[in-house]
Amino acid sequence: MKKLAYSDNWEFRSRNHRLAAWFAWLALVALFVWCWQVMNANTIWLFVWDAPTQAADIGSRMFPPRWSYFSELLVPLWDTLNIATLGTLGGIVLAVPIAFLAAQNTTPSRLFIRPLALWIIVASRSINSLIWALLLVAIIGPGLLAGIIAIALRSIGFIGKLLYEAIEEIDEHQVEAVMATGASRMQVLNYAIVPQIMPAFFGISVFRWDINIRESTILGLVGAGGIGLKLQASMNVLAWPQVTLILLVILATVVVSEWVSAKVRSAVI
């Protein structure tokens, strides 16, 4: 039997690979240095050194919270929940058909319709809800409607992306079994595809609702309604005890919504 010959000069990476790795690290260091220079050019370090003192001063003014102000937060808090809930529902209505058009196994056209649906999903995910709210406040004016539409437009990308991925991961054997019975395209959709994605659909929807509650709390900063309006007004007049109370209310709302979201997802998934 012939013995296998092993090289005494075995190397984990070839010379070209090592050079490429060194050039990559060099480019990363150069990028870091450039970013540091850009940051320093627009930073007033005197303010940075004084930041701990200013933070301690504001913190001392924020306590104790002004509990008597709580009654004025009930309506804005209800508005915030409505913005998140109605915006999520609007996002679901728009995202579901887009998800089916974006999935490879359900789209009518992989050449034209699927790229368009994917572009809508990417565009929605690329623009933050606060930017959507800024645009909508300028177009339709301040108020809850701008906040609801902003949340809906932001939700399309999140729900659409996760849902079309769930559609693409279904068991094709069930689809083939229903098709073998001579079922139409809509019957295949109703009896073979939809039942498989319903648990994922409910989980995604509730998860997005939870996220939208957090995002809707700050839309009032740009005039889109909700508790953010009270936060902005309190900060403008330097009413720091009111700011503390608002932040505590927002924190409690987010914690409750997270608990509700976890319970619902565990029940349906």
C-alpha positions in Angstrom: 0.0 0.0 0.0 1.2 3.5 -0.8 1.6 5.9 2.0 -0.2 9.2 1.8 2.3 12.1 1.4 1.7 15.0 3.8 3.4 18.3 3.2 5.7 19.5 6.0 4.8 23.1 5.1 1.0 22.9 5.5 -0.6 26.2 6.1 -4.1 27.1 7.3 -4.4 29.9 4.7 -2.6 30.5 1.5 -0.4 33.5 0.9 -3.1 35.2 -1.1 -5.7 34.6 1.6 -3.4 36.1 4.2 -2.7 39.2 2.1 -6.5 39.6 1.5 -7.1 39.4 5.3 -4.4 42.0 6.0 -5.8 44.4 3.4 -9.3 43.9 4.9 -8.0 44.8 8.3 -6.1 47.8 6.9 -9.2 49.0 5.2 -11.2 48.6 8.4 -8.7 50.6 10.4 -8.6 53.3 7.7 -12.4 53.5 7.8 -12.4 53.8 11.6 -9.8 56.6 11.5 -11.9 58.4 8.8 -15.1 58.1 10.8 -13.3 59.3 14.0 -12.1 62.4 12.1 -15.6 63.1 10.8 -17.1 62.8 14.3 -14.4 65.1 15.8 -15.0 67.7 13.2 -18.6 68.3 14.4 -18.2 67.6 18.1 -17.7 70.3 20.7 -15.8 68.4 23.3 -16.4 71.1 25.9 -20.0 70.1 26.0 -19.1 66.5 26.2 -16.9 67.0 29.3 -19.7 69.0 30.9 -22.4 66.4 30.1 -22.2 64.5 33.4 -22.7 67.7 35.3 -25.7 68.6 33.2 -27.2 65.1 33.4 -26.9 65.2 37.2 -28.6 68.6 37.3 -31.5 67.5 35.2 -31.8 64.2 37.1 -32.1 66.1 40.4 -35.0 68.1 39.0 -36.8 65.0 37.7 -37.6 63.6 41.1 -40.1 63.1 42.6 -42.5 62.6 39.7 -45.6 64.8 39.6 -48.2 62.1 40.3 -51.0 64.7 40.1 -50.3 65.0 36.4 -51.3 61.4 35.7 -55.0 62.2 35.0 -54.0 64.4 32.1 -52.1 61.4 30.5 -55.1 59.0 30.3 -56.5 60.4 27.0 -53.1 60.7 25.3 -52.2 57.2 26.4 -55.5 55.9 24.9 -54.7 57.7 21.7 -51.3 56.1 21.6 -52.8 52.6 22.0 -55.3 53.4 19.2 -52.5 54.6 16.9 -50.5 51.4 17.5 -53.6 49.1 17.2 -55.2 50.7 14.1 -51.8 51.2 12.5 -51.0 47.5 13.0 -54.4 46.5 11.5 -53.8 48.8 8.5 -50.3 47.4 8.0 -51.7 43.8 8.1 -54.3 44.6 5.5 -51.7 46.0 3.2 -48.9 43.6 3.9 -50.7 40.3 3.4 -51.4 40.6 -0.3 -47.9 42.0 -0.8 -46.4 39.0 1.0 -48.2 36.6 -1.3 -47.0 38.6 -4.3 -43.4 38.5 -3.0 -43.2 34.8 -2.2 -41.7 32.7 -5.0 -44.3 29.9 -4.7 -47.4 32.2 -4.8 -46.4 35.2 -6.9 -48.2 35.4 -10.4 -45.0 36.7 -12.0 -41.4 36.3 -10.7 -40.1 38.7 -13.4 -42.3 41.8 -12.8 -44.7 41.5 -9.8 -42.3 39.9 -7.3 -39.6 42.5 -7.7 -42.2 45.2 -7.3 -43.6 43.6 -4.1 -40.0 43.2 -2.7 -39.3 46.8 -3.5 -42.4 47.9 -1.5 -41.2 45.8 1.4 -37.7 47.2 1.3 -39.0 50.8 1.0 -41.2 50.4 4.0 -38.5 48.9 6.1 -36.0 51.5 5.1 -38.0 54.5 6.3 -38.5 54.9 10.0 -42.0 55.5 11.4 -40.9 58.9 12.7 -39.9 60.0 9.2 -43.2 58.7 7.8 -44.9 60.8 10.5 -43.0 63.9 9.6 -44.0 63.5 5.9 -47.6 62.8 6.7 -48.0 65.7 9.2 -46.7 67.9 6.4 -49.2 66.4 3.9 -52.4 65.8 5.9 -51.7 67.9 9.0 -51.0 67.0 12.7 -53.2 64.5 14.5 -53.9 60.8 15.1 -54.5 60.0 11.4 -51.0 60.9 10.5 -49.7 58.6 13.3 -51.9 55.7 12.3 -50.9 55.9 8.6 -47.2 56.3 9.6 -47.4 53.1 11.7 -49.3 51.2 9.0 -46.7 52.2 6.3 -43.8 51.2 8.6 -45.5 47.8 9.4 -45.8 46.7 5.8 -42.2 45.9 5.4 -41.9 44.0 8.7 -45.0 41.9 8.3 -44.6 41.5 4.6 -41.0 40.2 4.9 -41.6 37.7 7.7 -44.8 36.5 6.1 -43.5 35.9 2.6 -40.6 34.0 4.1 -43.1 31.8 6.0 -45.1 31.3 2.8 -41.9 30.1 1.0 -41.2 27.6 3.8 -44.5 25.8 3.7 -44.7 22.0 3.1 -45.1 21.7 -0.6 -46.4 18.1 -0.2 -49.6 19.4 1.2 -50.0 21.8 -1.8 -49.4 18.9 -4.2 -52.0 16.8 -2.4 -54.7 19.5 -2.7 -53.7 20.1 -6.3 -54.0 16.4 -7.1 -57.7 16.6 -6.2 -58.3 19.1 -9.1 -58.6 22.1 -6.8 -58.5 25.6 -8.2 -55.8 28.1 -7.4 -57.9 29.8 -4.7 -58.8 26.4 -3.2 -55.1 25.5 -3.0 -54.5 28.8 -1.3 -57.3 28.4 1.2 -56.8 24.7 2.1 -53.1 24.1 1.6 -51.2 27.4 2.1 -53.2 29.6 4.5 -53.6 26.9 7.3 -49.8 26.4 7.3 -48.9 30.1 7.8 -51.7 31.1 10.2 -49.6 30.4 13.4 -46.7 32.5 11.9 -49.2 35.2 10.8 -50.7 35.6 14.3 -47.2 35.6 15.9 -45.9 38.2 13.5 -48.9 40.4 13.8 -48.9 40.5 17.6 -45.1 41.0 17.7 -45.5 44.0 15.3 -48.3 45.4 17.5 -45.9 45.3 20.5 -43.2 47.1 18.5 -45.8 49.7 17.3 -46.8 50.6 20.8 -43.2 51.6 21.5 -42.9 53.5 18.3 -46.2 55.3 18.7 -45.1 56.8 22.0 -42.7 59.1 20.2 -44.7 60.1 17.2 -46.2 63.0 19.1 -42.8 64.6 19.1 -43.5 65.5 15.4 -47.2 66.3 15.9 -48.7 62.8 15.1 -50.7 62.5 18.3 -50.4 60.3 21.4 -48.6 60.7 24.6 -45.5 62.0 22.8 -47.3 65.4 22.5 -47.4 65.6 26.3 -43.8 64.6 26.5 -42.8 67.3 24.0 -44.9 70.0 25.8 -43.4 69.1 29.2 -39.9 69.2 27.9 -40.5 72.6 26.2 -41.4 74.2 29.5 -38.7 72.3 31.4 -41.3 70.5 33.6 -39.0 67.7 34.5 -41.2 66.0 37.2 -43.9 65.7 34.5 -41.3 64.2 32.1 -40.4 61.6 34.7 -44.1 60.6 35.1 -44.6 60.3 31.3 -41.5 58.2 31.0 -42.7 55.9 33.8 -46.2 55.6 32.1 -44.5 54.8 28.8 -42.3 52.1 30.5 -45.3 50.5 32.2 -47.3 50.5 28.9 -44.4 48.8 27.0 -44.0 46.2 29.8 -47.7 45.4 29.7 -47.7 45.2 25.9 -44.7 42.9 26.0 -46.5 40.6 28.5 -49.6 40.5 26.4 -47.6 39.9 23.2 -45.7 37.0 24.8 -48.9 35.4 26.1 -50.7 35.6 22.8 -47.7 34.3 20.8 -47.3 31.4 23.2 -51.0 30.6 22.8 -51.1 30.6 18.9 -47.6 29.3 18.1 
